[in-house]
Amino acid sequence: MESFKEGYLYYMKLQVQSIRAALIRWYDSVKRDLPWRRTRDPYAIWISEIMLQQTRVAAVIPYYHRFLSAFPNAETLAQAPEESVLALWSGLGYYSRARNLQKAARQVVNLANFPRDYDSIRALAGVGKYTAASIASIAFGLPHAAIDGNVKRVMARLLNQEDGNVKQQAENLLDRADPGRWNQAVMELGATVCLPRDPHCDECPIAKHCQARRHGTQNSLPAKRVKPQAVHLTRTLLVIRGAKGILLRPSRLVKGFWDLPERVDGAHAGGVAGEFRHTITHRHYRFLVREATLGRSTTLPKALQWFADEKLHEIPLSTAAKKALLCLEK
């Protein structure tokens, strides 16, 4: 407790204006040109923030463009068939985000406009404290500090504190004249310079204020979370074609998605036509792809359905199924 008080007292003496000026100057000169930074449309900013949860920026960009092209506003998203929304989300993972997006879009339609205050934004389905603060500050210039993993890391190192009051620290540093730009600047610093491993301290615009760097603790703050032990699994996917197209089954992992069957009674599988690896959190899969044919007397379970090849892009097809089919094409 005493160390926290000492750290906090030191923080109160930091040259806040100097930190703000240096970080904003750096951000304006080196920030990445990202599509959601070219708009103040709260709908577009909201879509980007949800997509960026647990997903790399480079992976999000093409999805962001395709999603906004298909659903340019809350009305089109609210009215779309769920399978169309999931199909455009396929590959981003964490599919509850897509379902919550559509629920929230219907809330926005009922409100007649996108909400303009923090509490109302926070009330949208799937919107947490960070996302609400980010949208409120960037789209509407409201003074709310957006605190994600990047910001927590920057604050922990700035004060050389593992368990300090991050929210209070972030609020004290927040540039209320332009909170949206400030929040993005802190997040950019954490994403590109103040990295989890081997931070680029020599490139940091506020390095002279960083207590972790002064004490040589930047690589140990924040403490690394213990990851679940890796599990290695091998699965077989069957590619069965017929006059009506390709045979698919409902995914067991993600509701609403379609996958290739792993086993069909009466099917005759050939040799391994290809293989690929796929990781979901701590589970590392090795998928073997086999082409198979159905026996004449095979009775298919009702859950399995035939899909024409030209319709595959219109349905929510699992990432594993896409990789398997690409494997055969190669």
C-alpha positions in Angstrom: 0.0 0.0 0.0 2.9 2.4 0.9 4.5 1.8 -2.4 1.3 2.6 -4.2 1.0 5.9 -2.3 4.6 6.8 -3.1 4.0 6.0 -6.8 0.8 8.0 -6.9 2.4 11.0 -5.2 5.1 10.9 -7.8 2.5 10.6 -10.6 0.8 13.8 -9.3 4.1 15.6 -9.8 4.6 14.3 -13.4 4.6 16.9 -16.1 1.2 16.0 -17.4 1.1 18.7 -20.0 4.6 17.6 -21.3 3.4 14.0 -21.5 0.3 15.0 -23.4 2.1 17.3 -25.8 4.9 14.8 -26.6 2.5 11.9 -27.1 0.1 13.8 -29.3 3.0 15.2 -31.4 4.3 11.6 -31.8 0.9 10.2 -32.7 0.2 12.9 -35.3 3.5 12.2 -37.1 3.6 8.4 -37.0 0.0 7.1 -36.6 -1.1 4.2 -38.9 -3.5 5.2 -41.6 -6.5 3.0 -40.6 -9.9 3.3 -42.3 -11.8 3.8 -39.1 -9.6 6.8 -38.3 -10.9 8.6 -41.3 -14.5 9.0 -40.0 -16.5 10.4 -37.1 -19.5 8.2 -37.9 -20.3 6.5 -34.6 -21.8 3.5 -36.5 -18.5 2.8 -38.5 -16.4 3.4 -35.4 -18.6 1.0 -33.4 -18.2 -1.7 -36.1 -14.4 -1.3 -36.0 -14.2 -1.4 -32.2 -16.2 -4.7 -32.0 -14.1 -6.3 -34.8 -10.8 -5.2 -33.1 -11.7 -7.1 -29.9 -9.3 -10.1 -29.8 -8.3 -9.6 -33.4 -5.3 -8.1 -35.1 -5.6 -4.8 -37.0 -4.3 -6.3 -40.3 -6.9 -9.1 -40.2 -9.8 -6.7 -39.4 -9.3 -4.2 -42.3 -10.7 -6.3 -45.2 -13.6 -7.5 -43.0 -14.3 -3.9 -42.0 -14.6 -2.8 -45.7 -16.7 -5.8 -46.7 -19.0 -5.5 -43.7 -19.7 -1.7 -44.2 -20.2 -2.3 -47.9 -22.9 -4.8 -47.1 -24.4 -3.1 -44.1 -23.6 0.7 -44.4 -25.9 1.6 -41.5 -27.8 0.3 -38.5 -31.0 -0.2 -40.5 -29.4 -2.6 -43.1 -27.7 -4.5 -40.4 -30.8 -4.8 -38.2 -32.9 -6.2 -41.2 -30.3 -8.6 -42.6 -30.7 -12.4 -42.2 -28.4 -13.6 -39.4 -26.7 -16.1 -41.7 -25.7 -13.2 -44.0 -24.1 -11.4 -41.0 -22.3 -14.5 -39.9 -21.1 -15.3 -43.4 -19.4 -11.9 -43.6 -18.0 -12.4 -40.1 -16.7 -15.9 -40.9 -13.0 -16.1 -40.1 -12.9 -13.3 -37.4 -13.9 -15.7 -34.6 -15.8 -15.0 -31.4 -19.1 -15.1 -33.2 -21.2 -13.8 -30.3 -19.8 -10.4 -31.3 -21.6 -10.6 -34.7 -24.9 -11.6 -33.1 -24.6 -8.8 -30.5 -23.9 -6.4 -33.3 -27.2 -7.2 -34.9 -29.0 -7.0 -31.6 -27.5 -3.6 -30.9 -28.3 -2.4 -34.5 -32.0 -3.2 -33.7 -31.6 -1.2 -30.5 -30.2 1.7 -32.5 -33.1 1.5 -35.0 -35.6 1.6 -32.1 -33.8 4.7 -30.8 -34.0 6.4 -34.2 -30.4 7.5 -34.0 -27.1 6.2 -32.6 -26.9 7.1 -28.9 -24.7 10.1 -28.2 -23.8 9.7 -24.5 -21.7 7.1 -22.7 -24.4 5.4 -20.6 -26.7 5.0 -23.7 -23.8 3.6 -25.8 -22.9 1.3 -22.9 -26.4 -0.1 -22.9 -26.1 -1.5 -26.4 -25.7 -5.3 -26.7 -22.1 -6.4 -26.6 -20.7 -3.0 -25.7 -18.4 -2.9 -22.6 -16.8 0.0 -20.7 -13.8 0.3 -23.0 -15.9 0.2 -26.2 -18.4 2.8 -24.9 -15.6 5.1 -23.9 -13.8 4.7 -27.2 -16.9 5.5 -29.3 -18.0 8.3 -27.0 -14.6 10.0 -27.1 -13.8 9.5 -30.8 -17.3 10.1 -32.4 -18.6 12.7 -30.0 -15.6 14.2 -28.2 -16.8 13.1 -24.7 -14.1 13.0 -21.9 -14.0 9.3 -21.2 -10.7 7.4 -21.0 -10.7 4.2 -23.1 -8.9 1.5 -21.2 -7.9 -1.6 -23.0 -4.9 -3.9 -22.6 -2.6 -1.5 -24.4 -3.5 1.4 -22.1 -3.2 -0.8 -19.0 0.3 -1.7 -20.0 1.3 1.9 -20.8 0.0 3.0 -17.4 1.6 0.2 -15.5 5.0 1.0 -16.9 4.6 4.7 -16.7 4.1 4.5 -13.0 6.1 1.2 -12.5 3.0 -0.2 -10.8 1.4 -3.6 -11.3 -1.8 -2.9 -9.4 -2.4 0.8 -9.4 -5.7 2.5 -10.1 -5.5 2.4 -13.9 -8.8 4.1 -14.4 -7.9 7.0 -12.2 -4.4 7.3 -13.8 -5.9 7.3 -17.3 -8.6 9.8 -16.4 -6.0 12.1 -14.9 -3.8 12.0 -18.0 -6.8 12.3 -20.4 -6.6 15.3 -22.7 -10.1 16.7 -22.4 -9.6 19.1 -25.2 -9.5 16.2 -27.7 -10.2 12.9 -25.8 -10.7 10.9 -28.9 -7.3 11.7 -30.3 -5.7 11.2 -26.9 -7.2 7.7 -26.4 -6.1 6.7 -29.9 -2.6 8.0 -29.2 -2.2 6.0 -26.0 -3.5 2.8 -27.7 -1.2 3.4 -30.6 1.7 3.7 -28.3 0.8 0.4 -26.6 0.2 -1.3 -30.0 3.4 -0.2 -31.8 6.0 0.8 -29.2 5.2 -0.2 -25.6 4.8 -3.8 -26.6 4.2 -6.7 -24.2 7.6 -8.2 -25.0 10.7 -6.2 -25.7 9.2 -2.7 -25.8 10.9 -0.2 -28.1 11.8 2.3 -25.3 14.3 4.2 -27.5 11.3 5.1 -29.8 9.0 6.1 -27.0 8.0 9.8 -27.0 7.4 9.7 -23.2 10.3 7.5 -22.2 11.8 10.2 -19.9 8.7 10.0 -17.8 8.5 6.2 -17.6 9.3 4.9 -14.1 9.5 1.3 -15.3 12.3 2.2 -17.8 14.1 4.1 -15.0 14.0 1.1 -12.8 14.6 -1.5 -15.5 11.3 -3.3 -15.0 9.6 -2.6 -18.3 9.9 -6.2 -19.5 8.3 -7.6 -16.3 5.3 -5.2 -16.2 2.5 -6.0 -16.3 3.0 -9.6 -15.0 2.4 -12.2 -17.7 -0.8 -14.2 -17.4 -0.4 -18.0 -17.2 -1.7 -19.5 -20.4 -3.6 -22.8 -20.5 -1.5 -25.8 -21.5 -1.6 -26.4 -25.2 -3.7 -29.3 -26.4 -2.9 -31.0 -29.7 -5.7 -32.8 -31.6 -6.0 -34.6 -34.9 -9.3 -34.6 -36.9 -10.4 -35.8 -40.3 -12.7 -33.8 -42.6 -14.6 -35.5 -45.4 -15.3 -33.8 -48.7 -18.4 -35.5 -50.1 -19.7 -34.3 -53.5 -22.9 -35.2 -55.3 -25.3 -34.0 -58.0 -26.6 -31.3 -55.5 -23.2 -30.0 -54.5 -21.2 -30.6 -51.3 -22.4 -32.2 -48.1 -22.2 -30.1 -44.9 -23.3 -30.4 -41.3 -24.1 -27.8 -38.7 -21.0 -26.8 -36.8 -20.6 -28.3 -33.3 -18.4 -25.4 -32.2 -20.3 -22.3 -33.5 -24.0 -22.0 -33.7 -25.3 -21.1 -37.1 -22.2 -22.2 -39.0 -21.7 -25.1 -41.4 -18.8 -27.5 -41.4 -17.6 -30.6 -43.3 -18.6 -33.9 -41.7 -15.9 -35.9 -39.8 -17.8 -39.1 -40.2 -20.8 -40.3 -42.2 -22.1 -43.9 -41.9 -21.9 -45.6 -45.3 -19.3 -43.2 -46.7 -16.1 -44.6 -48.3 -13.1 -42.3 -47.7 -10.1 -42.3 -50.0 -6.5 -41.4 -49.0 -5.4 -38.2 -47.4 -5.8 -35.5 -50.1 -4.3 -32.7 -48.0 -3.8 -31.5 -44.5 -3.6 -28.2 -42.6 -3.3 -26.8 -39.1 -5.7 -24.6 -37.3 -5.6 -23.1 -33.8 -8.5 -22.1 -31.5 -7.2 -20.5 -28.3 -5.0 -23.2 -26.7 -6.2 -26.1 -28.9 -4.0 -26.9 -31.9 -5.7 -29.0 -34.5 -4.1 -31.0 -37.3 -6.8 -31.6 -39.9 -6.6 -34.4 -42.5 -8.7 -33.9 -45.6 -10.1 -36.9 -47.4 -12.5 -37.1 -50.4 -15.3 -39.6 -49.9 -18.2 -41.1 -51.7 -21.6 -42.3 -50.4 -22.7 -45.9 -50.8 -25.9 -46.5 -52.8 -27.9 -47.4 -49.7 -26.6 -44.6 -47.5 -29.3 -42.8 -45.5 -28.2 -39.4 -44.5 -29.1 -37.8 -41.1 -31.5 -34.9 -41.4 -29.0 -32.5 -40.1 -26.7 -32.9 -43.1 -27.5 -30.8 -46.1 -26.3 -30.4 -49.7 -25.1 -27.0 -50.8 -24.2 -25.9 -54.4 -20.6 -24.7 -54.8 -21.8 -21.3 -56.0 -23.8 -20.8 -52.7 -20.9 -21.5 -50.3 -19.9 -17.9 -50.1 -23.5 -17.0 -49.1 -23.6 -19.2 -46.0 -21.6 -19.0 -42.7 -18.9 -21.6 -43.5 -16.4 -22.5 -40.8 -12.8 -21.5 -41.2 -11.8 -25.2 -41.0 -14.1 -26.0 -43.9 -12.7 -23.1 -46.0 -9.2 -24.3 -45.4 -10.1 -27.8 -46.3 -11.7 -26.9 -49.6 -8.7 -24.6 -50.4 -6.4 -27.5 -49.6 -8.2 -29.6 -52.3 -8.0 -26.7 -54.8 -4.2 -26.5 -54.4 
